[in-house]
């Protein structure tokens, strides 16, 4: 490769950099190959997390993000390949397939092709219409599930059941209205009513007023949160709930209590964050000025581009600037006014922590002094325990049967996986030795 190993990398020639990163077949595997080998075969989630800081997702050079082989892309309907069709919004895709069944406008020119395609297209339309009914007509089928909001993911699951016409099923939904514009809530309610009309039971955990008022039966649990909760405050219709004096929900439904609006708002605007030429997903080359030092709300109907603007462009651009994050911002020309900001903190719906075992205690670093407390107990000193013996993330402290998760996954093959409590630790997630150490009568 040439050059000194002590020389700064900025002094390397392009050929030397390529050799350092890509390696040479005969002598040196290269830094990238070395790190990928370590990332792929490492059991340490900490090491994998550290290496991910230097990794970035990029478009595949072979398929250019289409994810299909050239042979599959060569098959077309009306000169449209599969990748083109799944990139269409669902309502536009449904219109395309309806045209396929229309005698005059059909892109299927041969009668034999129409006969073969008819039952397939009917099934496709049934599923696409179900997605439209739950307010997802704006989505494209090539969107990854990770890019969808919590509410959108639930509605996708719901749509998959609408078209099956099952009977005698209990459907349980946890706040399906999350991220849903009021315009689309009526369609969601109609879908839930359709499931109920088929002979099913629909249970919804919800705060949305429209959905609460549409329910046949309301169960109000409270009266407060945590230790102040856990009792049935009221049950019945909307009228029953509003008449219950101890129901906080009822007072808001009746209008006796309401969220007050501020009497005056801040008007002095001196500095702005300006996003120029935003065109990610369905954003149409827009320019937006956001005043700094204020509470700013970006709203609009589902699919109008809110997340594309704020999450895909603004947050990723800010994180890239301030933390050198690996995410590439969505398509835009530039962001002005970054000099007015010195830090960016993104709080979204993604799970906290690096592992499924993370919880609020580990995420906030409160667990570190708790582990140190148990490590410094006389019993731990005698046994030679370290903080790792009181961690459910590493060997020595965690139960190896469940890997510190407290639950064991059972593969049900063609059915959904089932999780059961670990029979070794009883859900405690620790080794028996760690659980034998007590502080004030309590184990870790």
Sine and cosine of phi, psi and omega as CSV:
sin_phi,cos_phi,sin_psi,cos_psi,sin_omega,cos_omega
0.00,0.00,-0.56,0.83,0.00,-1.00
0.99,0.14,0.28,-0.96,0.02,-1.00
1.00,0.04,0.25,-0.97,-0.02,-1.00
-1.00,-0.07,0.60,-0.80,0.03,-1.00
-0.95,0.32,-0.26,0.96,0.01,-1.00
-1.00,-0.01,-0.14,0.99,-0.04,-1.00
-0.96,0.27,0.63,-0.77,0.07,-1.00
-0.86,0.51,0.58,-0.81,-0.07,-1.00
-0.91,0.42,-0.40,0.91,0.01,-1.00
-0.93,0.37,-0.26,0.96,0.03,-1.00
-1.00,0.02,-0.11,0.99,-0.01,-1.00
-0.95,0.31,0.52,-0.85,0.15,-0.99
-0.98,0.21,0.24,-0.97,0.01,-1.00
-0.87,0.50,-0.59,0.80,0.00,-1.00
-0.91,0.41,-0.65,0.76,0.02,-1.00
-0.93,0.37,-0.62,0.78,0.04,-1.00
-0.90,0.44,-0.70,0.71,0.01,-1.00
-0.87,0.49,-0.63,0.78,0.00,-1.00
-0.93,0.37,-0.63,0.78,0.00,-1.00
-0.91,0.41,-0.71,0.70,-0.06,-1.00
-0.98,0.18,-0.72,0.70,-0.07,-1.00
-1.00,0.01,-0.35,0.94,0.03,-1.00
0.99,0.16,-0.04,-1.00,0.08,-1.00
-0.79,-0.62,0.67,-0.74,-0.13,-0.99
-0.82,0.57,-0.62,0.78,-0.14,-0.99
-0.99,0.11,-0.55,0.83,-0.18,-0.98
-0.84,-0.54,-0.65,0.76,-0.19,-0.98
-0.73,-0.69,0.83,-0.56,-0.06,-1.00
-0.94,0.33,-0.38,0.92,-0.03,-1.00
0.99,-0.14,0.45,-0.89,-0.04,-1.00
-0.89,0.45,-0.68,0.74,-0.05,-1.00
-0.89,0.46,-0.73,0.68,0.00,-1.00
-0.89,0.46,-0.63,0.78,0.01,-1.00
-0.89,0.45,-0.72,0.69,-0.03,-1.00
-0.93,0.36,-0.62,0.79,0.02,-1.00
-0.91,0.42,-0.62,0.79,0.05,-1.00
-0.89,0.45,-0.67,0.74,0.01,-1.00
-0.92,0.39,-0.65,0.76,-0.02,-1.00
-0.92,0.39,-0.68,0.73,-0.09,-1.00
-0.94,0.34,-0.63,0.77,-0.14,-0.99
-0.97,-0.23,0.01,1.00,-0.02,-1.00
-0.98,0.20,0.68,-0.73,0.09,-1.00
-1.00,0.01,-0.18,0.98,-0.06,-1.00
-1.00,0.09,0.88,-0.48,0.04,-1.00
-0.94,0.35,-0.44,0.90,0.05,-1.00
-0.91,0.41,-0.73,0.69,0.00,-1.00
-0.89,0.46,-0.68,0.74,0.01,-1.00
-0.89,0.46,-0.63,0.77,0.03,-1.00
-0.91,0.41,-0.63,0.78,0.03,-1.00
-0.91,0.42,-0.67,0.74,-0.01,-1.00
-0.93,0.36,-0.51,0.86,-0.01,-1.00
-0.91,0.42,-0.33,0.94,0.04,-1.00
-0.90,0.44,-0.41,0.91,-0.06,-1.00
-0.96,-0.27,0.20,0.98,-0.01,-1.00
-0.94,-0.35,0.50,-0.86,-0.02,-1.00
-0.61,-0.80,0.69,-0.72,0.07,-1.00
-0.97,0.23,0.69,-0.72,0.03,-1.00
-0.63,-0.77,0.32,-0.95,-0.05,-1.00
-0.92,0.39,0.68,-0.73,0.02,-1.00
-0.90,0.43,0.78,-0.62,-0.04,-1.00
-0.95,0.33,-0.44,0.90,-0.06,-1.00
-0.97,0.24,-0.76,0.65,-0.06,-1.00
-0.97,-0.24,-0.10,1.00,0.00,-1.00
0.85,0.53,0.65,0.76,0.07,-1.00
0.99,0.12,0.02,1.00,-0.05,-1.00
-0.99,0.13,-0.34,0.94,0.14,-0.99
0.94,0.35,0.14,0.99,-0.01,-1.00
-0.83,-0.56,0.42,-0.91,0.07,-1.00
-0.95,0.32,0.34,-0.94,0.00,-1.00
-0.87,0.49,-0.56,0.83,0.00,-1.00
-0.88,0.47,-0.68,0.73,0.00,-1.00
-0.93,0.36,-0.60,0.80,-0.02,-1.00
-0.96,0.29,-0.28,0.96,-0.01,-1.00
-0.97,0.24,-0.32,0.95,0.03,-1.00
-0.99,0.11,0.81,-0.59,-0.08,-1.00
-0.75,-0.66,0.39,-0.92,0.19,-0.98
-0.84,-0.54,0.87,-0.49,-0.06,-1.00
0.81,0.59,0.69,0.72,0.02,-1.00
0.90,0.44,0.32,0.95,0.03,-1.00
-0.89,-0.45,0.84,-0.54,0.03,-1.00
-0.99,0.13,0.13,-0.99,-0.08,-1.00
-0.87,0.49,-0.64,0.77,-0.03,-1.00
-0.91,0.41,-0.53,0.85,0.03,-1.00
-0.94,0.34,-0.66,0.75,-0.04,-1.00
-0.93,0.38,-0.69,0.72,-0.05,-1.00
-0.96,0.28,-0.21,0.98,0.06,-1.00
-1.00,0.09,-0.17,0.99,0.02,-1.00
-0.97,0.25,0.51,-0.86,0.18,-0.98
-0.85,0.52,0.50,-0.87,-0.11,-0.99
-0.86,0.51,-0.63,0.78,0.01,-1.00
-0.92,0.39,-0.59,0.81,0.05,-1.00
-0.93,0.36,-0.59,0.81,0.03,-1.00
-0.92,0.39,-0.63,0.77,0.05,-1.00
-0.89,0.45,-0.65,0.76,0.03,-1.00
-0.89,0.46,-0.63,0.78,0.01,-1.00
-0.88,0.48,-0.72,0.70,-0.04,-1.00
-0.95,0.30,-0.46,0.89,0.10,-0.99
-0.92,0.38,-0.59,0.81,0.07,-1.00
-0.90,0.43,-0.51,0.86,0.01,-1.00
-0.90,0.44,-0.46,0.89,-0.01,-1.00
-1.00,-0.07,-0.11,0.99,0.01,-1.00
-0.99,0.16,0.77,-0.63,-0.12,-0.99
-0.87,0.49,-0.66,0.75,-0.11,-0.99
-0.99,0.11,-0.65,0.76,-0.10,-0.99
-1.00,-0.10,-0.05,1.00,-0.14,-0.99
-0.87,0.48,0.75,-0.66,0.09,-1.00
-0.95,0.30,-0.20,0.98,0.08,-1.00
-1.00,0.05,0.99,-0.10,-0.16,-0.99
-0.96,0.30,-0.54,0.84,-0.08,-1.00
-1.00,0.02,0.70,-0.72,-0.01,-1.00
-0.87,0.50,-0.60,0.80,0.01,-1.00
-0.89,0.46,-0.63,0.77,0.02,-1.00
-0.91,0.42,-0.62,0.78,0.02,-1.00
-0.90,0.44,-0.66,0.75,-0.02,-1.00
-0.91,0.42,-0.66,0.75,0.00,-1.00
-0.92,0.38,-0.65,0.76,-0.10,-0.99
-0.98,0.18,-0.41,0.91,-0.14,-0.99
-0.79,0.61,-0.81,0.59,-0.02,-1.00
-0.92,0.39,-0.52,0.86,0.02,-1.00
-0.93,0.37,-0.71,0.70,0.00,-1.00
-0.90,0.43,-0.60,0.80,0.03,-1.00
-0.87,0.49,-0.67,0.74,0.01,-1.00
-0.93,0.37,-0.64,0.77,0.03,-1.00
-0.88,0.48,-0.72,0.69,-0.02,-1.00
-0.90,0.43,-0.59,0.81,0.02,-1.00
-0.87,0.49,-0.67,0.74,-0.03,-1.00
-0.97,0.26,-0.62,0.79,0.03,-1.00
-0.92,0.40,-0.65,0.76,0.02,-1.00
-0.90,0.44,-0.57,0.82,0.04,-1.00
-0.90,0.44,-0.63,0.77,0.06,-1.00
-0.91,0.41,-0.62,0.78,0.03,-1.00
-0.91,0.40,-0.60,0.80,-0.04,-1.00
-0.90,0.43,-0.51,0.86,-0.01,-1.00
-1.00,-0.06,0.24,0.97,0.11,-0.99
0.99,0.11,0.47,0.88,-0.02,-1.00
-0.90,-0.43,0.44,0.90,-0.06,-1.00
-0.90,0.44,-0.36,0.93,-0.06,-1.00
-0.99,0.12,-0.28,0.96,-0.05,-1.00
-0.96,0.27,0.42,-0.91,0.16,-0.99
-0.96,-0.28,0.52,-0.85,-0.07,-1.00
-0.94,0.34,-0.26,0.96,0.00,-1.00
-1.00,0.02,0.06,1.00,0.07,-1.00
-0.94,0.34,0.69,-0.72,0.05,-1.00
-0.97,0.24,0.47,-0.88,-0.01,-1.00
-0.89,0.45,-0.50,0.87,0.00,-1.00
-0.92,0.40,-0.41,0.91,-0.03,-1.00
-1.00,0.07,-0.09,1.00,-0.01,-1.00
-1.00,-0.03,0.51,-0.86,0.06,-1.00
-0.95,0.31,0.21,-0.98,0.01,-1.00
-0.85,0.52,-0.67,0.75,0.02,-1.00
-0.91,0.41,-0.63,0.77,0.01,-1.00
-0.91,0.42,-0.65,0.76,0.02,-1.00
-0.88,0.47,-0.65,0.76,0.02,-1.00
-0.90,0.43,-0.64,0.77,-0.04,-1.00
-0.95,0.32,-0.49,0.87,0.11,-0.99
-0.90,0.44,-0.71,0.71,0.04,-1.00
-0.88,0.48,-0.67,0.74,-0.01,-1.00
-0.89,0.46,-0.69,0.73,-0.01,-1.00
-0.89,0.46,-0.56,0.83,-0.01,-1.00
-0.91,0.41,-0.39,0.92,0.01,-1.00
-1.00,-0.05,-0.43,0.90,-0.03,-1.00
-0.86,0.50,-0.65,0.76,-0.08,-1.00
-0.98,0.18,-0.12,0.99,-0.05,-1.00
-1.00,0.03,-0.34,0.94,0.03,-1.00
0.84,0.54,0.67,0.74,0.06,-1.00
-0.96,0.29,0.43,-0.90,-0.03,-1.00
-0.79,-0.61,0.57,-0.82,0.05,-1.00
0.97,0.23,0.46,0.89,-0.04,-1.00
-0.95,-0.30,0.56,-0.83,0.14,-0.99
-0.99,-0.15,0.89,-0.45,0.06,-1.00
-0.99,-0.15,0.81,-0.59,-0.01,-1.00
-0.89,-0.45,0.87,-0.50,-0.03,-1.00
-0.85,-0.52,0.72,-0.70,0.01,-1.00
-0.96,-0.27,0.98,-0.18,0.01,-1.00
0.77,0.64,0.90,0.44,0.01,-1.00
-0.92,0.38,-0.23,0.97,-0.03,-1.00
-1.00,0.09,-0.02,1.00,-0.01,-1.00
-0.85,0.53,0.82,-0.58,0.02,-1.00
0.98,0.21,0.07,1.00,-0.06,-1.00
-0.99,-0.10,0.75,-0.67,0.04,-1.00
-0.95,0.30,0.56,-0.83,0.00,-1.00
-0.80,0.60,-0.47,0.88,0.02,-1.00
-0.87,0.49,-0.55,0.84,-0.08,-1.00
-1.00,-0.09,-0.13,0.99,-0.02,-1.00
-0.91,0.42,-0.60,0.80,0.03,-1.00
-0.86,0.51,-0.64,0.77,-0.01,-1.00
-0.94,0.35,-0.59,0.80,0.05,-1.00
-0.90,0.43,-0.69,0.72,0.02,-1.00
-0.88,0.48,-0.67,0.75,0.02,-1.00
-0.88,0.48,-0.61,0.79,0.03,-1.00
-0.91,0.41,-0.69,0.72,0.03,-1.00
-0.89,0.45,-0.63,0.77,0.04,-1.00
-0.91,0.42,-0.58,0.82,0.04,-1.00
-0.90,0.44,-0.70,0.72,0.05,-1.00
-0.88,0.48,-0.65,0.76,-0.01,-1.00
-0.92,0.38,-0.63,0.78,-0.02,-1.00
-0.90,0.43,-0.43,0.90,0.01,-1.00
-0.96,0.28,-0.19,0.98,-0.02,-1.00
0.95,-0.32,0.43,0.90,0.00,-1.00
-0.94,-0.33,0.27,-0.96,0.09,-1.00
-0.96,-0.29,0.76,-0.65,-0.03,-1.00
-0.88,-0.47,0.89,-0.45,0.05,-1.00
-0.95,-0.32,0.80,-0.60,-0.06,-1.00
-0.79,-0.61,0.81,-0.59,0.19,-0.98
-1.00,-0.01,0.88,-0.47,-0.21,-0.98
-0.43,-0.90,0.48,-0.88,0.11,-0.99
-0.91,-0.42,-0.19,0.98,-0.08,-1.00
-0.93,0.37,0.76,-0.65,-0.09,-1.00
-0.89,0.45,-0.66,0.75,-0.02,-1.00
-0.86,0.50,-0.70,0.71,-0.05,-1.00
-0.94,0.34,-0.63,0.78,0.04,-1.00
-0.87,0.49,-0.71,0.70,-0.04,-1.00
-0.94,0.33,-0.30,0.95,0.01,-1.00
-1.00,0.02,-0.14,0.99,-0.09,-1.00
-0.97,0.26,0.55,-0.84,0.09,-1.00
-0.97,0.26,-0.54,0.84,0.01,-1.00
-0.61,-0.79,0.71,-0.70,0.01,-1.00
-0.90,-0.44,0.73,-0.69,0.10,-0.99
-0.89,-0.46,0.92,-0.40,-0.03,-1.00
-0.98,-0.18,0.89,-0.46,-0.03,-1.00
-0.96,-0.28,0.64,-0.77,-0.06,-1.00
0.06,-1.00,-0.64,-0.77,0.04,1.00
-0.98,0.18,-0.33,0.94,0.00,-1.00
-0.84,-0.54,-0.40,-0.92,0.00,-1.00
-0.94,-0.33,0.33,-0.94,0.05,-1.00
0.88,0.47,-0.79,-0.61,-0.02,-1.00
-0.92,0.40,-0.37,0.93,0.00,-1.00
-0.99,0.13,-0.08,1.00,-0.04,-1.00
-0.96,-0.29,-0.33,-0.94,0.09,-1.00
1.00,-0.02,0.19,0.98,0.03,-1.00
-0.81,-0.59,0.38,-0.92,0.08,-1.00
-0.99,0.13,0.93,-0.37,-0.04,-1.00
-0.99,0.15,-0.69,0.72,-0.02,-1.00
-0.36,-0.93,0.41,-0.91,0.06,-1.00
-0.53,-0.85,0.54,-0.84,0.00,-1.00
0.70,-0.72,-0.50,-0.87,0.00,-1.00
-1.00,0.09,0.02,-1.00,0.04,-1.00
-0.85,0.53,-0.65,0.76,0.01,-1.00
-0.88,0.47,-0.66,0.75,0.01,-1.00
-0.89,0.46,-0.65,0.76,-0.03,-1.00
-0.93,0.38,-0.67,0.74,-0.02,-1.00
-0.93,0.36,-0.40,0.92,0.01,-1.00
-0.99,0.10,-0.29,0.96,-0.02,-1.00
-0.96,0.27,0.90,-0.44,-0.09,-1.00
-0.92,0.40,-0.50,0.86,-0.05,-1.00
-1.00,0.06,-0.01,1.00,-0.05,-1.00
-1.00,0.00,0.92,-0.40,0.08,-1.00
-0.92,0.39,-0.60,0.80,0.05,-1.00
-0.87,0.50,-0.69,0.73,-0.02,-1.00
-0.88,0.47,-0.60,0.80,-0.01,-1.00
-0.92,0.39,-0.56,0.83,0.06,-1.00
-0.97,0.26,-0.60,0.80,0.03,-1.00
-0.91,0.41,-0.58,0.81,-0.02,-1.00
-0.99,0.17,-0.28,0.96,-0.03,-1.00
1.00,-0.06,0.00,1.00,0.01,-1.00
-0.90,0.43,-0.52,0.85,0.09,-1.00
-0.82,-0.57,0.53,-0.85,0.00,-1.00
-0.46,-0.89,0.32,-0.95,0.07,-1.00
-0.99,0.16,0.89,-0.46,-0.06,-1.00
-0.97,0.25,0.58,-0.81,0.05,-1.00
-1.00,0.01,0.55,-0.84,0.02,-1.00
-0.90,0.44,0.64,-0.77,-0.02,-1.00
-0.95,0.32,-0.53,0.85,0.07,-1.00
-0.59,-0.81,0.47,-0.88,-0.06,-1.00
-0.85,-0.53,0.39,-0.92,0.01,-1.00
-0.92,0.38,0.76,-0.64,-0.03,-1.00
-0.91,-0.42,-0.34,0.94,-0.04,-1.00
-0.96,0.29,0.96,-0.29,0.00,-1.00
-0.92,-0.39,0.90,-0.44,-0.02,-1.00
-0.91,-0.41,-0.57,0.82,-0.09,-1.00
-0.80,-0.59,0.53,-0.85,-0.05,-1.00
-0.74,-0.67,0.45,-0.90,0.24,-0.97
-0.96,-0.29,0.90,-0.44,-0.12,-0.99
-0.92,-0.40,0.86,-0.52,0.06,-1.00
-0.99,-0.15,0.87,-0.49,-0.10,-0.99
-0.95,-0.30,0.76,-0.65,0.11,-0.99
0.91,0.40,0.66,0.75,0.01,-1.00
-0.95,0.31,0.83,-0.56,-0.04,-1.00
-0.60,-0.80,0.47,0.88,0.05,-1.00
-0.96,0.27,0.64,-0.77,-0.04,-1.00
0.80,0.60,-0.90,-0.44,-0.07,-1.00
-0.98,-0.20,0.24,0.97,0.09,-1.00
-0.95,0.31,0.74,-0.68,-0.15,-0.99
-0.97,-0.24,0.91,0.42,0.11,-0.99
0.82,0.58,0.77,0.64,-0.08,-1.00
-1.00,-0.10,0.38,-0.93,0.09,-1.00
-0.86,-0.51,0.79,-0.61,-0.10,-0.99
-0.80,-0.59,0.72,-0.70,0.07,-1.00
-0.94,-0.34,0.86,-0.52,-0.01,-1.00
-0.93,-0.36,0.89,-0.46,0.01,-1.00
-0.93,0.37,0.65,-0.76,0.03,-1.00
-1.00,0.03,0.35,-0.94,0.01,-1.00
0.97,0.26,0.33,0.94,-0.02,-1.00
-0.71,-0.71,0.29,-0.96,0.17,-0.99
-1.00,0.05,0.93,-0.38,-0.08,-1.00
-0.91,-0.42,0.77,-0.64,0.02,-1.00
-0.93,-0.37,0.77,-0.64,0.09,-1.00
-0.96,-0.28,0.89,-0.46,-0.09,-1.00
-0.76,-0.65,0.11,-0.99,-0.03,-1.00
0.47,-0.88,0.18,-0.98,-0.03,-1.00
-0.91,0.42,0.35,-0.94,0.01,-1.00
-0.86,0.52,0.77,-0.64,0.02,-1.00
1.00,0.05,0.14,0.99,-0.05,-1.00
-0.99,0.17,-0.23,0.97,0.06,-1.00
0.90,-0.44,0.24,0.97,-0.03,-1.00
-0.89,0.47,-0.81,0.59,-0.02,-1.00
-0.91,0.41,-0.59,0.81,0.02,-1.00
-0.87,0.49,-0.65,0.76,-0.02,-1.00
-0.96,0.28,-0.79,0.61,-0.15,-0.99
-0.99,0.10,-0.71,0.71,-0.06,-1.00
-0.99,0.12,-0.78,0.62,-0.10,-0.99
-0.96,0.28,-0.51,0.86,-0.05,-1.00
-0.97,-0.26,-0.90,0.43,-0.14,-0.99
-0.89,0.45,-0.80,0.60,-0.09,-1.00
-0.91,0.42,-0.65,0.76,-0.01,-1.00
-0.93,0.37,-0.59,0.81,0.03,-1.00
-0.92,0.38,-0.65,0.76,0.01,-1.00
-0.93,0.38,-0.68,0.73,0.00,-1.00
-0.92,0.39,-0.56,0.83,0.04,-1.00
-0.91,0.41,-0.61,0.79,-0.02,-1.00
-0.96,0.29,-0.72,0.70,-0.15,-0.99
-1.00,0.00,-0.47,0.88,-0.06,-1.00
-0.83,-0.55,0.08,1.00,-0.05,-1.00
0.82,0.58,0.66,0.75,-0.01,-1.00
-0.90,0.43,0.39,-0.92,-0.09,-1.00
-0.99,0.13,-0.30,0.95,-0.06,-1.00
-0.92,0.39,0.64,-0.77,0.05,-1.00
-0.99,-0.10,0.81,-0.58,-0.01,-1.00
-0.88,0.47,0.42,-0.91,0.06,-1.00
-0.91,0.41,0.15,-0.99,-0.10,-0.99
-0.91,0.42,0.82,-0.57,0.09,-1.00
-0.27,-0.96,0.22,-0.98,-0.02,-1.00
-1.00,0.10,-0.79,0.61,0.00,-1.00
-0.24,-0.97,0.27,-0.96,0.11,-0.99
-0.84,-0.54,0.86,-0.50,-0.01,-1.00
-0.98,-0.18,0.43,-0.90,0.06,-1.00
1.00,-0.01,0.22,0.97,0.02,-1.00
-0.90,0.43,-0.36,0.93,0.01,-1.00
-0.93,0.37,-0.25,0.97,0.01,-1.00
-1.00,0.09,-0.08,1.00,-0.08,-1.00
-0.84,-0.55,0.65,-0.76,0.02,-1.00
-0.88,-0.47,-0.05,1.00,0.02,-1.00
-0.33,-0.94,0.47,-0.88,0.06,-1.00
-0.72,-0.69,0.76,-0.65,0.05,-1.00
-0.83,-0.56,0.86,-0.52,-0.04,-1.00
-0.97,-0.26,0.84,-0.54,0.06,-1.00
-0.88,-0.48,0.95,-0.32,-0.04,-1.00
-0.81,-0.59,-0.29,-0.96,-0.08,-1.00
-1.00,-0.06,0.11,0.99,-0.01,-1.00
-0.96,0.28,0.49,-0.87,-0.01,-1.00
-0.88,0.48,0.61,-0.79,0.01,-1.00
-0.99,0.14,0.45,-0.90,0.04,-1.00
0.99,0.11,0.21,-0.98,-0.05,-1.00
-1.00,-0.01,-0.34,0.94,-0.09,-1.00
-0.79,-0.61,0.32,-0.95,0.06,-1.00
-0.90,0.44,-0.27,0.96,-0.02,-1.00
-1.00,0.07,-0.11,0.99,-0.02,-1.00
-0.90,0.44,0.55,-0.84,0.06,-1.00
-0.57,-0.82,0.08,-1.00,-0.04,-1.00
-0.84,0.55,-0.51,0.86,-0.02,-1.00
-0.94,0.33,-0.69,0.72,0.01,-1.00
-0.95,0.31,-0.59,0.81,-0.06,-1.00
-0.92,0.39,-0.60,0.80,-0.04,-1.00
-1.00,0.00,0.08,1.00,0.03,-1.00
0.92,0.40,0.25,0.97,0.06,-1.00
-0.95,0.33,-0.44,0.90,-0.07,-1.00
-0.93,0.37,-0.44,0.90,-0.03,-1.00
-0.87,0.50,-0.81,0.59,0.04,-1.00
-0.91,0.41,-0.46,0.89,0.04,-1.00
-0.92,0.39,-0.69,0.73,0.04,-1.00
-0.90,0.44,-0.64,0.77,0.02,-1.00
-0.90,0.44,-0.60,0.80,0.04,-1.00
-0.87,0.49,-0.74,0.67,0.00,-1.00
-0.92,0.39,-0.55,0.84,0.01,-1.00
-0.91,0.41,-0.55,0.84,-0.06,-1.00
-1.00,0.05,0.01,1.00,0.06,-1.00
-0.93,0.36,0.54,-0.84,-0.01,-1.00
-0.80,0.60,-0.66,0.75,-0.02,-1.00
-0.89,0.45,-0.63,0.78,0.03,-1.00
-0.93,0.37,-0.61,0.80,0.02,-1.00
-0.89,0.46,-0.68,0.74,-0.01,-1.00
-0.89,0.45,-0.65,0.76,-0.04,-1.00
-0.99,0.11,-0.11,0.99,0.01,-1.00
0.96,0.30,0.50,0.87,-0.02,-1.00
-0.97,0.26,0.57,-0.82,0.10,-0.99
-0.93,-0.37,0.16,-0.99,0.05,-1.00
-0.82,0.57,-0.47,0.88,0.02,-1.00
-0.90,0.44,-0.43,0.90,0.03,-1.00
-0.95,0.32,-0.24,0.97,0.01,-1.00
-0.91,-0.42,0.45,0.89,0.06,-1.00
-0.89,-0.46,0.70,-0.71,0.05,-1.00
-1.00,-0.03,0.24,0.97,0.01,-1.00
-0.97,-0.24,-0.27,0.96,-0.10,-1.00
-0.79,-0.61,0.37,-0.93,0.06,-1.00
-0.90,0.45,0.58,-0.81,-0.03,-1.00
0.96,-0.28,-0.59,0.81,0.03,-1.00
-0.94,-0.35,-0.62,0.79,-0.07,-1.00
-0.98,0.18,0.40,-0.92,0.14,-0.99
-0.96,0.28,0.85,-0.53,-0.08,-1.00
-0.96,0.27,-0.34,0.94,0.01,-1.00
-0.91,0.41,-0.69,0.72,-0.02,-1.00
-0.96,-0.29,0.07,1.00,-0.02,-1.00
0.86,0.52,0.50,0.87,0.05,-1.00
0.99,0.16,0.21,0.98,-0.01,-1.00
-1.00,-0.05,-0.33,0.95,-0.01,-1.00
0.99,0.15,-0.22,0.98,0.01,-1.00
-0.78,-0.62,0.50,-0.86,0.03,-1.00
-0.89,-0.46,0.74,-0.67,-0.02,-1.00
-1.00,0.05,0.75,-0.66,0.07,-1.00
-0.94,-0.34,0.87,-0.49,-0.02,-1.00
-0.97,0.26,0.89,-0.45,-0.02,-1.00
-0.99,-0.15,0.32,0.95,0.02,-1.00
0.87,0.50,-0.95,-0.32,-0.10,-1.00
-0.99,0.17,-0.11,0.99,0.08,-1.00
-0.98,-0.19,0.19,-0.98,0.03,-1.00
-0.91,0.42,0.57,-0.82,0.02,-1.00
-0.88,0.48,0.53,-0.85,0.01,-1.00
-0.91,-0.40,0.70,-0.72,0.03,-1.00
-0.94,-0.34,0.78,-0.63,0.01,-1.00
-0.82,-0.57,0.39,-0.92,0.01,-1.00
-0.89,0.45,0.67,-0.74,-0.02,-1.00
-0.88,0.48,0.80,-0.60,-0.07,-1.00
-0.97,0.24,-0.29,0.96,-0.02,-1.00
-0.99,0.10,-0.75,0.66,-0.05,-1.00
-0.98,-0.19,-0.12,0.99,0.00,-1.00
0.91,0.42,0.44,0.90,0.01,-1.00
1.00,0.02,-0.04,1.00,-0.04,-1.00
-0.96,0.27,-0.43,0.90,0.10,-0.99
0.98,0.18,-0.08,1.00,-0.05,-1.00
-0.92,-0.39,0.22,-0.97,0.12,-0.99
-0.96,0.27,0.40,-0.92,0.05,-1.00
-0.85,0.52,-0.57,0.82,-0.01,-1.00
-0.89,0.45,-0.66,0.75,0.02,-1.00
-0.92,0.38,-0.60,0.80,-0.03,-1.00
-0.97,0.25,-0.25,0.97,0.03,-1.00
-0.97,0.25,-0.32,0.95,-0.01,-1.00
-1.00,0.08,0.78,-0.63,-0.05,-1.00
-0.82,-0.57,0.55,-0.83,0.14,-0.99
-0.81,-0.58,0.86,-0.50,-0.06,-1.00
0.81,0.58,0.59,0.81,0.07,-1.00
0.99,0.11,0.03,1.00,-0.06,-1.00
-0.89,-0.46,0.69,-0.73,0.09,-1.00
-0.99,0.10,0.13,-0.99,-0.01,-1.00
-0.86,0.50,0.00,0.00,0.00,0.00
